[in-house]
Amino acid sequence: AATSRHFGLFLLDKDEPVSVVSLFWERREGQGVDESVAQFRKFCTRVSHQRKGYGTLLLERLVADARAGGAKSLWCNARVEQAGYYRKLGLYEVPGRAFEKDGQRYVIMEMPLRRPTAREK
C-alpha cells in the first residue's frame, strides 16, 4: 500500500499556498529488486508566482524528504514541454516510457536518490 505526504509552500503574507505537490511512496518488487521508490504528482505553482524559484524550493524539500524516507529513486509523469525543467533538477527521461493521456503528451522522468556521505554533509 502506498503512503503519501502533501507539501504546500506559503508566503508569509498569503493565506493560500503558492505551490503544492504530493509525494507517494511505494514498493518496487520483481527481478531481484525490492526497494522503496517515490513518485511526485499534482505539482503546480500559481501562474503569478512561477519563475521565482518557489516550485524549485518545494521540490528540493520533497527530494530531501523522499531520500530521508528511504526511497531509492524518485519519479514523475512530466508533460513533454516541462521535461527541460525537470532535467535541470536532476531527473532524466526513462527511454521508451512516453505516453499520451487526455490529449497531453507525457514522459516518465526519474532520478536516483542516495544518502549523502558524511564528507558531503
C-alpha positions, 0 to 999 in steps of 0.5 A: 500500500502506498503512503503519501505526504502533501507539501504546500509552500506559503508566503508569509503574507498569503493565506493560500499556498503558492505551490503544492505537490504530493509525494507517494511512496511505494514498493518496487518488487520483481527481478531481484529488486525490492526497494522503496521508490517515490513518485511526485504528482499534482505539482503546480505553482500559481501562474503569478508566482512561477519563475521565482524559484518557489516550485524549485524550493518545494521540490528540493524539500520533497527530494530531501524528504523522499531520500530521508524516507528511504526511497531509492529513486524518485519519479514523475509523469512530466508533460513533454514541454516541462521535461527541460525543467525537470532535467535541470533538477536532476531527473532524466527521461526513462527511454521508451516510457512516453505516453499520451493521456487526455490529449497531453503528451507525457514522459516518465522522468526519474532520478536516483536518490542516495544518502549523502556521505558524511564528507558531503554533509 
